[in-house]
């Protein structure tokens, strides 16, 4: 099992910044990709950014150039730095871990952290 605990959400004005953290614990053997997803009220959950163990990153088009995903393996933490936030970024942000172990697909989610961007 892998446990993911998000923190760092809150209320911020448009144009502001937040850094989300995802504390990782448990058996991460086989986990290949770490990601941040978000789900706005009434909408489907969507990928925001992901990073592989090799450091390859992928971003949703709407956040490219403003958000940065990173991982500190020594601290077992995944980060999402969000700059120049827009009102449409308001959502619950979820940490995700995916991989494969002994041919079994792995997928874990955190409980989410609320980000609200409002004047």
C-alpha positions in Angstrom: 0.0 0.0 0.0 1.0 3.6 -0.7 -0.3 6.5 1.3 -0.5 10.0 -0.2 -1.3 13.0 2.0 -1.7 16.4 0.3 -1.2 19.8 1.9 -0.7 23.4 1.0 -4.1 24.3 -0.5 -5.9 27.4 0.5 -7.4 30.7 -0.7 -5.4 32.9 -3.0 -6.1 35.9 -5.2 -5.8 35.7 -8.9 -2.1 36.0 -10.0 -1.0 34.6 -6.7 1.0 31.4 -6.0 0.7 28.3 -4.0 2.8 25.2 -3.5 1.1 21.9 -2.9 2.9 19.0 -1.2 2.2 15.3 -1.3 3.8 13.3 1.4 4.4 9.7 0.3 4.7 6.7 2.6 4.4 2.9 2.3 5.8 0.5 -0.2 6.5 2.5 -3.4 8.2 -0.4 -5.2 6.8 -0.4 -8.7 5.5 3.1 -8.7 6.6 4.8 -12.0 4.6 8.0 -12.2 3.5 10.7 -9.8 0.9 13.1 -10.7 -1.4 15.9 -9.6 -5.0 16.0 -10.8 -7.8 18.4 -10.0 -11.5 18.3 -9.9 -13.6 21.4 -10.1 -17.2 21.4 -8.8 -19.4 19.6 -11.4 -16.6 18.6 -13.6 -14.5 15.5 -14.2 -11.2 15.0 -12.6 -8.3 16.0 -15.0 -4.6 15.7 -15.1 -2.7 18.8 -14.2 0.9 17.5 -14.2 2.9 14.3 -13.9 6.5 13.3 -13.4 8.2 9.9 -13.8 10.9 8.4 -11.7 13.3 9.4 -14.5 12.2 13.0 -14.2 10.1 13.3 -17.3 7.3 15.7 -16.9 4.0 16.3 -18.6 1.6 19.2 -18.2 -1.9 20.1 -19.1 -1.9 22.8 -21.8 -3.7 25.2 -19.5 -1.0 25.2 -16.9 2.2 25.0 -19.0 4.7 27.7 -18.1 2.9 28.5 -14.8 2.9 25.2 -12.9 5.9 23.1 -12.0 5.9 19.5 -10.7 8.8 18.1 -8.9 9.7 15.2 -6.7 12.2 15.0 -3.8 12.8 11.3 -3.4 14.9 11.8 -0.2 12.0 13.6 1.4 9.4 11.2 -0.2 7.5 14.3 -1.3 5.9 15.4 -4.6 5.4 19.1 -5.1 3.3 21.3 -7.4 4.3 24.9 -7.6 1.5 27.0 -9.0 2.2 30.5 -10.1 0.0 33.1 -11.7 -3.1 31.3 -10.5 -6.4 31.9 -12.3 -9.9 31.7 -11.0 -10.5 28.6 -13.2 -7.8 26.8 -11.2 -10.3 26.5 -8.3 -10.7 22.8 -7.6 -9.8 20.0 -5.2 -6.2 18.9 -6.1 -5.4 15.2 -5.7 -2.0 13.5 -5.6 -1.7 10.3 -7.6 0.8 7.4 -7.9 0.7 4.8 -10.6 2.9 1.9 -11.6 3.1 -1.9 -12.0 4.2 -4.5 -9.5 4.4 -8.2 -10.4 2.1 -7.6 -13.4 -0.5 -5.9 -11.2 -1.4 -2.4 -12.0 -1.1 0.1 -9.1 -3.0 3.2 -8.6 -3.3 5.4 -5.4 -4.9 8.6 -4.6 -4.7 11.1 -1.8 -7.7 12.7 0.0 -7.3 16.0 -1.9 -6.6 19.6 -0.9 -8.9 22.5 -1.8 -7.5 25.4 -3.8 -9.6 28.4 -4.2 -8.6 31.3 -6.4 -10.8 34.3 -5.8 -10.5 38.1 -5.7 
